[in-house]
Amino acid sequence: MSDADASPPPPPPPFVEPYPGFSDETNGPLIVVVTTALTGLATLFVGARVYSRMISAGKIAIDDWIIIISMVLGIWYVGMSGAAVHYGGGRHIMTLKPEDTTEVIKLTVIGFVPGVTSFVVPKFAVVILLAKLLNPSRPHIMFMWTISIIYGMMTVAMLSLNFGQCTPAAAQWDMTVKGTCMDRKIVVNYAMTLGIVGAIFDFYLAAYPTYALWGLQMNIKKKLALCTSLGFGYCAGAVAIYKCTTFQGLLTLQDYTYALGNVVLWTNIEANSVVISACIPLLLPLMKKIFGSSALGGSSANTGGVSGASRSRGNKSGTGAVGLVTFGGGPSKKSRTLSSHYDNTIHDSEDSKYIILEERSFQYSSREVGDEDASVLERVRGTKQEGW
């Protein structure tokens, strides 16, 4: 029998929906709406943070730039996710054309670069904030930065593994390209490990300020407000844990484009949670500008535990009775603030780096501190807990 007489191959069997509405099922619109809305909200918080910093210090610091970079990465990720949805991301893979499937997977894989870094980078800004805000000891600062660097290196390894799991890399999104790929369990399990480590890191960054601030003598309303504002990292940690539960759908390519929806969505939610939690503690200058001096409870008209002699000497120095209290930095060469309510903190008032609360205090020039006050300053400095 000649080739001309050979019968053509039978057509593929028609696609049958596993259940009614399967072909129309998609979480693409949900991805676009949620990621756009949350990224827009986080952008407002970043703008408010920058504006607050300009009010308090007249310039933005390195941690502000880190947050801005994180926000740019987040916006980039939303753009890549939206493009993937355009080609069918969020829909079942059996309902997509092969070329559309290729575009969805390629855009998603590439988009994980800004997506992952958008929730990792802002953690460095939080570490800088806590190091200057709570004035930890040198060993504690080294501990925080060691954990940060290890976490950053794990992230770089994750991104390298994401692209290097197939040789050539295009084999993981283009089914027409022949190549070899490692077991997907390796990639998914490593991603889950990174997520768990990130969640623990978030919990630590949220718990440490609570531990450090709770022992201070201040108005309970203000103490709760500060602990809450610095503890929003708990939300980011909870999101990171839930995101890890969505990785199981990536173990196979059976319905990869649909399973990607949850991972993309919760990656963006985690990133925005970290950014917002990093911005909230620095918004007091803007809150005071909008709501007045009553923000976070305002200032007490009573200076409390300051002796009459100290009150008199403070007035004689001409510095006044009201001062902005900040946490962070060592004693300044120019001036020091001895707060009437914070017996275990010496504050650097050379610049208003991190103004998060306001209390009555008395300013003393370092040249005008007498023997009695000098002993008090030494006692205050000595109360710092060893190792923390």
Solvent accessible surface area in square Angstrom, and as a share of the most:
residue,aa,sasa,rsa
1,M,203,0.91
2,S,62,0.40
3,D,135,0.70
4,A,98,0.76
5,D,96,0.50
6,A,58,0.45
7,S,98,0.63
8,P,112,0.70
9,P,115,0.73
10,P,114,0.72
11,P,115,0.72
12,P,117,0.73
13,P,119,0.75
14,P,113,0.71
15,F,100,0.42
16,V,117,0.67
17,E,67,0.30
18,P,85,0.54
19,Y,101,0.38
20,P,127,0.80
21,G,40,0.39
22,F,9,0.04
23,S,30,0.20
24,D,121,0.63
25,E,59,0.27
26,T,55,0.32
27,N,23,0.12
28,G,0,0.00
29,P,83,0.52
30,L,96,0.48
31,I,5,0.03
32,V,58,0.33
33,V,97,0.56
34,V,36,0.21
35,T,2,0.01
36,T,75,0.44
37,A,62,0.48
38,L,49,0.25
39,T,8,0.05
40,G,35,0.34
41,L,78,0.39
42,A,0,0.00
43,T,55,0.32
44,L,128,0.64
45,F,50,0.21
46,V,11,0.06
47,G,40,0.39
48,A,20,0.15
49,R,1,0.00
50,V,35,0.20
51,Y,103,0.39
52,S,1,0.01
53,R,7,0.03
54,M,89,0.40
55,I,74,0.38
56,S,25,0.16
57,A,36,0.28
58,G,47,0.46
59,K,135,0.57
60,I,39,0.20
61,A,30,0.23
62,I,107,0.54
63,D,0,0.00
64,D,0,0.00
65,W,136,0.48
66,I,29,0.15
67,I,0,0.00
68,I,45,0.23
69,I,93,0.47
70,S,1,0.01
71,M,9,0.04
72,V,90,0.52
73,L,29,0.14
74,G,4,0.04
75,I,90,0.46
76,W,121,0.43
77,Y,4,0.02
78,V,25,0.15
79,G,46,0.44
80,M,33,0.15
81,S,8,0.05
82,G,29,0.28
83,A,37,0.29
84,A,6,0.05
85,V,33,0.19
86,H,149,0.66
87,Y,83,0.32
88,G,5,0.05
89,G,7,0.07
90,G,1,0.01
91,R,84,0.31
92,H,10,0.05
93,I,31,0.16
94,M,106,0.47
95,T,32,0.19
96,L,22,0.11
97,K,128,0.54
98,P,109,0.68
99,E,104,0.47
100,D,36,0.19
101,T,12,0.07
102,T,27,0.16
103,E,48,0.22
104,V,1,0.00
105,I,2,0.01
106,K,58,0.25
107,L,27,0.14
108,T,10,0.06
109,V,3,0.01
110,I,60,0.31
111,G,1,0.01
112,F,22,0.09
113,V,45,0.26
114,P,0,0.00
115,G,0,0.00
116,V,16,0.09
117,T,28,0.16
118,S,2,0.01
119,F,7,0.03
120,V,6,0.04
121,V,36,0.21
122,P,0,0.00
123,K,1,0.00
124,F,46,0.19
125,A,0,0.00
126,V,21,0.12
127,V,0,0.00
128,I,18,0.09
129,L,3,0.02
130,L,2,0.01
131,A,18,0.14
132,K,70,0.30
133,L,0,0.00
134,L,21,0.10
135,N,51,0.26
136,P,5,0.03
137,S,15,0.10
138,R,188,0.68
139,P,84,0.53
140,H,4,0.02
141,I,55,0.28
142,M,121,0.54
143,F,96,0.40
144,M,0,0.00
145,W,76,0.27
146,T,71,0.41
147,I,56,0.28
148,S,1,0.01
149,I,97,0.49
150,I,88,0.45
151,Y,2,0.01
152,G,15,0.14
153,M,129,0.58
154,M,39,0.17
155,T,4,0.02
156,V,96,0.55
157,A,44,0.34
158,M,14,0.06
159,L,26,0.13
160,S,69,0.44
161,L,38,0.19
162,N,14,0.07
163,F,64,0.27
164,G,44,0.43
165,Q,9,0.04
166,C,5,0.03
167,T,96,0.56
168,P,67,0.42
169,A,36,0.28
170,A,33,0.26
171,A,13,0.10
172,Q,11,0.05
173,W,32,0.11
174,D,35,0.18
175,M,113,0.50
176,T,118,0.68
177,V,51,0.29
178,K,188,0.80
179,G,42,0.40
180,T,105,0.61
181,C,72,0.43
182,M,69,0.31
183,D,83,0.43
184,R,44,0.16
185,K,119,0.50
186,I,92,0.47
187,V,11,0.07
188,V,6,0.03
189,N,84,0.43
190,Y,58,0.22
191,A,20,0.16
192,M,45,0.20
193,T,65,0.38
194,L,7,0.03
195,G,7,0.07
196,I,85,0.43
197,V,47,0.27
198,G,0,0.00
199,A,2,0.01
200,I,110,0.56
201,F,7,0.03
202,D,5,0.03
203,F,65,0.27
204,Y,43,0.16
205,L,9,0.04
206,A,1,0.00
207,A,42,0.33
208,Y,10,0.04
209,P,0,0.00
210,T,46,0.26
211,Y,120,0.46
212,A,31,0.24
213,L,1,0.01
214,W,118,0.41
215,G,65,0.62
216,L,9,0.05
217,Q,115,0.51
218,M,24,0.11
219,N,86,0.44
220,I,101,0.51
221,K,126,0.53
222,K,5,0.02
223,K,23,0.10
224,L,92,0.46
225,A,26,0.20
226,L,3,0.02
227,C,14,0.08
228,T,81,0.47
229,S,18,0.12
230,L,13,0.06
231,G,8,0.08
232,F,72,0.30
233,G,12,0.11
234,Y,97,0.37
235,C,69,0.42
236,A,1,0.01
237,G,0,0.00
238,A,56,0.43
239,V,21,0.12
240,A,0,0.00
241,I,88,0.45
242,Y,110,0.42
243,K,8,0.03
244,C,9,0.05
245,T,86,0.50
246,T,19,0.11
247,F,14,0.06
248,Q,97,0.43
249,G,36,0.35
250,L,17,0.09
251,L,50,0.25
252,T,78,0.45
253,L,62,0.31
254,Q,150,0.67
255,D,37,0.19
256,Y,12,0.04
257,T,0,0.00
258,Y,63,0.24
259,A,19,0.15
260,L,4,0.02
261,G,2,0.02
262,N,70,0.36
263,V,4,0.02
264,V,10,0.06
265,L,15,0.07
266,W,61,0.21
267,T,4,0.02
268,N,2,0.01
269,I,25,0.13
270,E,2,0.01
271,A,4,0.03
272,N,4,0.02
273,S,24,0.16
274,V,3,0.02
275,V,3,0.02
276,I,25,0.13
277,S,14,0.09
278,A,1,0.01
279,C,0,0.00
280,I,35,0.18
281,P,9,0.06
282,L,7,0.04
283,L,19,0.10
284,L,8,0.04
285,P,13,0.08
286,L,32,0.16
287,M,67,0.30
288,K,49,0.21
289,K,127,0.54
290,I,111,0.56
291,F,136,0.57
292,G,31,0.30
293,S,77,0.50
294,S,78,0.50
295,A,12,0.09
296,L,40,0.20
297,G,42,0.41
298,G,15,0.14
299,S,44,0.28
300,S,51,0.33
301,A,96,0.74
302,N,103,0.53
303,T,8,0.05
304,G,41,0.39
305,G,78,0.75
306,V,22,0.13
307,S,64,0.41
308,G,54,0.52
309,A,64,0.49
310,S,23,0.15
311,R,98,0.36
312,S,50,0.32
313,R,84,0.31
314,G,0,0.00
315,N,85,0.44
316,K,170,0.72
317,S,36,0.24
318,G,64,0.62
319,T,59,0.34
320,G,34,0.33
321,A,33,0.26
322,V,74,0.43
323,G,9,0.09
324,L,80,0.40
325,V,0,0.00
326,T,12,0.07
327,F,10,0.04
328,G,10,0.10
329,G,27,0.26
330,G,39,0.37
331,P,58,0.37
332,S,8,0.05
333,K,197,0.83
334,K,139,0.59
335,S,32,0.21
336,R,64,0.23
337,T,1,0.00
338,L,33,0.17
339,S,4,0.03
340,S,16,0.10
341,H,40,0.18
342,Y,0,0.00
343,D,62,0.32
344,N,69,0.35
345,T,18,0.10
346,I,15,0.08
347,H,1,0.01
348,D,22,0.12
349,S,46,0.29
350,E,98,0.44
351,D,55,0.29
352,S,32,0.21
353,K,82,0.35
354,Y,5,0.02
355,I,16,0.08
356,I,2,0.01
357,L,0,0.00
358,E,32,0.14
359,E,9,0.04
360,R,60,0.22
361,S,0,0.00
362,F,5,0.02
363,Q,34,0.15
364,Y,17,0.06
365,S,25,0.16
366,S,44,0.28
367,R,213,0.78
368,E,100,0.45
369,V,33,0.19
370,G,35,0.34
371,D,131,0.68
372,E,124,0.56
373,D,10,0.05
374,A,40,0.31
375,S,65,0.42
376,V,42,0.24
377,L,12,0.06
378,E,102,0.46
379,R,136,0.50
380,V,4,0.02
381,R,88,0.32
382,G,62,0.60
383,T,63,0.37
384,K,87,0.37
385,Q,105,0.47
386,E,164,0.74
387,G,32,0.31
388,W,119,0.42
